[in-house]
Amino acid sequence: MEEDADLKLIEHRKLEEMRKRLKAATPAPVKAEKTDREVVEGMLYDRGDEVLEAAYSFYPRETDRLVREIAGMVRDGRLKEKVAGGELLSIFRQLGLRFRLKTSIRVMDKGKLVELGEKLRRKEKE
């Protein structure tokens, strides 16, 4: 009976040792590094994502280069504040990259947001 207890204890120790070796042999999950575009998108607010999408559709190579530069500034700690969509658009325009964004003006009419053109059409009919 004492022999059975000793065997079980030895077996338990060996199992624990095997578990430890297995755990040590398994590589830790590698933390995927963000792409430059993901880094920049994380720094945008106030329609910044729309500006970036429009820039990519009009000037893909130039936009990619600018995104790499901005991401480098973020990673180096030189750019810490978030960038608004208007600021990003201004940067593109200063570089000579001009493009249009789809914009609309909405106003409150009878408790609902409606396009300005629609409201003016309604006013003409009245």
WOZIBEL-V343767 format. One line per field, one symbol per residue. phi: phi as a letter, one per 30 degrees, with the letter a starting at -180 (. if undefined). A space follows every 50 residues. Layout:
phi=???
This chain:
phi=.ddddddddddddddddddddddddddddddddddeddddddccbhiddd ddddddddbdddddddddddddddddidbcddcddddddddddddiccac cdbbccbdbhibdbdddddddddddd
